[in-house]
Amino acid sequence: MEERLESPATRHGEDAIFESHHPSQRFVNVLSQYRNTFPAALWEKIEGLFPARRRSRPVCVDIAIGAEGRGGVELARRGFHVVGVEADPTLLARTFRFAQAHRAHIELVTAKVERSLLQDTTADLVTFLHGLHLVDTPRALDEAHRLLKPHGKLVAAWNDRNQTDPFIVHPSYNLSYNRQSKQRDVDQWKDVLEHGGKFKLSEYSVHPNPMRMQSAVTLLDILDCMSFVRTHLRGSERKAFNNDVRALVESRYGRQPFDLQLETKVYVLEKDGEGEVDPNRPVIKPLHQQSLFGV
């Protein structure tokens, strides 16, 4: 069995910021506790793009690596030279500690995801693991195109709701959920991802990826961090919503643990083949870098 990537226990002192009740920091804490990882099929798909990776150590730039950087750590463990880019240094501090705990050698750079500090055409692979639809997508794709070598690969993946599950589509759970604006499907995203011909979509796949909920309280903790709940509900409305979700969970699953039916969508794209590459150029620019950690 593969080792599971567990979060280190939260400590005080340098990590005290992550105990904040600010919504964004609370969201980090909640997802760290209940983290839904990507399915093995994603890593196997990426490995299949680079069968000689253990020998050649292809460069993977994980853009918007986020808190803990689980995707980047997983790819480092699978033979990639990983450079993680993230604008928030406090998230990178947490990623640094997570990588240390799992003995993963990665490099971290504090920079805007749409304007990193890396050299042109130095990446064999660029990954957006649950980040591309949360940033300025066109600018992020421009940056990925700049970083990739000719014929380099771009992999975008995120966890989405399985709209065939009756619980997922129930109005009490899906408060103000607009599928057309929130859900990303291949027909909607192909033109966006191909970015005016800079990339070519070579594969799209969907993989079941249920998220284990210990109880209705677990689900409510996660929903409480979501902007569509925080911005729409206050006071008695929030209490009524929580009661509705709790009743919905218990009517369907009782008070036992249950699986929230999510699915992972994976897009594999290839950069156009124009341009030449200097194989001896370092990935990270030697000047003007803001922050770089070796783990």
HELIX and SHEET records of a PDB file:
HELIX    1   1 GLY A   13  GLU A   19  5                                   7    
HELIX    2   2 PRO A   23  GLN A   33  1                                  11    
HELIX    3   3 ALA A   40  LEU A   49  1                                  10    
HELIX    4   4 ARG A   53  SER A   56  1                                   4    
HELIX    5   5 ARG A   70  ARG A   77  1                                   8    
HELIX    6   6 PRO A   89  ALA A  101  1                                  13    
HELIX    7   7 LEU A  132  LEU A  134  5                                   3    
HELIX    8   8 THR A  137  LEU A  147  1                                  11    
HELIX    9   9 PRO A  166  VAL A  169  1                                   4    
HELIX   10  10 ARG A  179  LYS A  182  1                                   4    
HELIX   11  11 VAL A  186  GLU A  194  1                                   9    
HELIX   12  12 HIS A  195  GLY A  197  5                                   3    
HELIX   13  13 ALA A  216  LEU A  223  1                                   8    
HELIX   14  14 SER A  227  ARG A  230  1                                   4    
HELIX   15  15 SER A  236  TYR A  253  1                                  18    
SHEET    1   A 8 PHE A 199  PRO A 208  0                                        
SHEET    2   A 8 LEU A 262  LYS A 271 -1                                        
SHEET    3   A 8 LEU A 148  ARG A 161 -1                                        
SHEET    4   A 8 ALA A 123  LEU A 129  1                                        
SHEET    5   A 8 VAL A  59  ILE A  63  1                                        
SHEET    6   A 8 HIS A  81  GLU A  86  1                                        
SHEET    7   A 8 ILE A 106  THR A 110  1                                        
SHEET    8   A 8 LEU A 292  GLY A 294 -1                                        
SHEET    1   B 2 MET A 211  MET A 213  0                                        
SHEET    2   B 2 PHE A 258  LEU A 260 -1                                        
END                                                                             
